[in-house]
């Protein structure tokens, strides 16, 4: 209920956030969801090499998940996230090989290093991106575009 002390009381939370009164048509146009990643599932070939004996490679048909997204480094110069935060998971299990590439989205010079690991019984991939300024200090607030490819093994029950 609006009062002199609280004139925003009759506004919707969106109107209060924007600090203006919106009509019904304008409220319907506001999007509260934002695309954060693009993913593709595709048929792929996984190559296995015998590291003990000099033999021919073995190749197996498999599935692959390819995801790209956007992140920003925190105060410590790191961005840590899980792949399932950017996809609609269906209980998949992931395997190596995993490839992660990250690039800063900035006109300023930054260096990035990346680590990844399988977690939660191979049902997720944790990605750690570290940003460094030109002097080698952790860089906060660096926007980062990233891409991860991971094997989705075909499991026959």
C-alpha positions as CSV (number, residue, x, y, z in Angstrom):
1,X,0.0,0.0,0.0
2,X,1.4,3.4,-1.0
3,X,2.0,6.0,1.6
4,X,3.9,9.3,1.7
5,X,6.7,7.6,3.5
6,X,6.8,4.7,1.0
7,X,5.6,5.7,-2.5
8,X,7.1,2.6,-4.1
9,X,4.8,0.2,-2.2
10,X,2.4,-0.2,-5.1
11,X,5.2,-0.8,-7.7
12,X,6.2,-4.2,-8.7
13,X,9.7,-5.4,-7.6
14,X,11.0,-4.7,-11.1
15,X,9.6,-1.1,-11.1
16,X,11.1,-0.6,-7.6
17,X,14.5,-1.8,-9.0
18,X,14.3,0.5,-12.0
19,X,12.7,3.3,-9.9
20,X,10.0,4.0,-12.4
21,X,6.4,3.1,-13.0
22,X,5.9,0.8,-16.0
23,X,2.7,0.0,-17.8
24,X,1.4,-3.6,-18.2
25,X,2.8,-3.8,-21.8
26,X,6.3,-2.7,-20.8
27,X,6.3,-5.2,-17.9
28,X,5.5,-8.1,-20.3
29,X,8.5,-7.2,-22.5
30,X,11.1,-7.4,-19.7
31,X,13.1,-10.6,-19.9
32,X,14.3,-12.0,-16.6
33,X,16.3,-14.8,-18.3
34,X,19.6,-14.3,-20.2
35,X,21.4,-16.7,-22.4
36,X,24.7,-17.7,-20.7
37,X,26.0,-20.6,-22.8
38,X,25.6,-22.5,-26.0
39,X,26.1,-26.3,-26.1
40,X,26.2,-28.9,-28.8
41,X,26.0,-32.7,-28.5
42,X,27.6,-34.5,-31.4
43,X,28.8,-37.8,-32.6
44,X,32.6,-38.0,-32.4
45,X,35.5,-40.4,-32.6
46,X,37.8,-41.0,-29.6
47,X,41.3,-42.2,-30.4
48,X,43.2,-44.4,-28.0
49,X,46.9,-44.9,-28.2
50,X,48.8,-47.7,-26.5
51,X,51.5,-45.9,-24.5
52,X,53.5,-49.1,-23.7
53,X,53.6,-50.8,-27.1
54,X,54.1,-49.2,-30.5
55,X,50.8,-50.3,-32.0
56,X,48.2,-48.7,-34.2
57,X,45.7,-46.4,-32.7
58,X,42.3,-47.7,-31.7
59,X,39.3,-45.5,-32.6
60,X,35.8,-45.7,-31.0
61,X,32.6,-43.9,-31.9
62,X,31.5,-41.7,-29.1
63,X,29.5,-38.6,-28.2
64,X,31.0,-35.2,-27.4
65,X,29.6,-32.2,-25.6
66,X,30.9,-28.8,-26.7
67,X,29.9,-25.8,-24.5
68,X,30.9,-22.2,-24.7
69,X,30.0,-19.5,-22.1
70,X,30.9,-16.3,-20.4
71,X,32.3,-15.7,-16.9
72,X,34.0,-12.9,-14.9
73,X,36.9,-13.3,-12.5
74,X,36.3,-12.5,-8.8
75,X,38.4,-10.4,-6.4
76,X,41.0,-13.1,-6.2
77,X,41.5,-13.1,-10.0
78,X,39.7,-16.5,-10.4
79,X,36.5,-17.8,-11.9
80,X,35.5,-21.2,-10.6
81,X,32.4,-22.9,-12.1
82,X,30.9,-26.2,-13.1
83,X,29.8,-27.2,-16.5
84,X,26.3,-28.2,-15.3
85,X,25.7,-24.5,-14.3
86,X,25.7,-23.8,-18.1
87,X,23.7,-26.7,-19.5
88,X,20.6,-28.7,-18.9
89,X,22.2,-31.9,-17.5
90,X,20.5,-35.3,-18.1
91,X,22.7,-37.4,-15.7
92,X,25.6,-37.8,-18.1
93,X,29.0,-39.1,-17.1
94,X,32.0,-37.3,-18.6
95,X,35.4,-38.7,-19.5
96,X,38.7,-37.5,-20.7
97,X,39.8,-36.0,-23.0
98,X,38.6,-32.6,-21.8
99,X,39.7,-29.4,-23.5
100,X,39.1,-25.9,-22.1
101,X,40.1,-22.7,-23.9
102,X,39.5,-19.3,-22.4
103,X,40.1,-15.8,-23.8
104,X,39.8,-12.4,-22.0
105,X,37.0,-10.2,-23.5
106,X,38.9,-6.9,-23.0
107,X,40.9,-4.3,-24.8
108,X,43.4,-4.4,-21.9
109,X,46.1,-7.0,-21.8
110,X,45.5,-10.0,-19.5
111,X,46.9,-13.5,-19.3
112,X,44.7,-16.5,-18.5
113,X,45.5,-20.0,-17.2
114,X,43.0,-22.8,-16.9
115,X,42.6,-26.0,-14.9
116,X,39.8,-28.5,-15.2
117,X,38.8,-31.7,-13.3
118,X,36.1,-34.3,-13.3
119,X,34.1,-34.2,-10.1
120,X,31.1,-35.8,-8.4
121,X,31.8,-39.3,-9.8
122,X,32.4,-37.9,-13.3
123,X,28.9,-36.2,-13.5
124,X,30.4,-32.7,-13.7
125,X,33.5,-30.8,-14.9
126,X,34.9,-28.1,-12.6
127,X,36.7,-25.3,-14.5
128,X,39.1,-22.8,-12.8
129,X,40.1,-19.8,-14.8
130,X,42.9,-17.6,-13.4
131,X,43.5,-14.1,-14.8
132,X,46.8,-12.2,-14.5
133,X,47.7,-8.6,-15.3
134,X,50.8,-7.8,-17.3
135,X,52.9,-7.7,-14.1
136,X,51.8,-11.2,-13.0
137,X,49.3,-10.1,-10.3
138,X,45.8,-11.7,-10.1
139,X,43.4,-9.6,-12.1
140,X,39.8,-9.2,-10.8
141,X,36.8,-8.3,-12.9
142,X,38.1,-9.7,-16.1
143,X,35.4,-10.8,-18.5
144,X,36.2,-14.2,-20.0
145,X,34.8,-16.2,-23.0
146,X,35.4,-19.9,-22.5
147,X,34.8,-23.1,-24.4
148,X,34.9,-26.7,-23.1
149,X,34.8,-30.0,-25.1
150,X,34.3,-33.2,-23.1
151,X,33.7,-36.8,-24.0
152,X,30.3,-38.3,-23.3
153,X,31.0,-42.0,-23.5
154,X,28.3,-44.2,-25.0
155,X,27.4,-46.6,-22.2
156,X,25.8,-49.9,-23.2
157,X,23.9,-51.6,-20.3
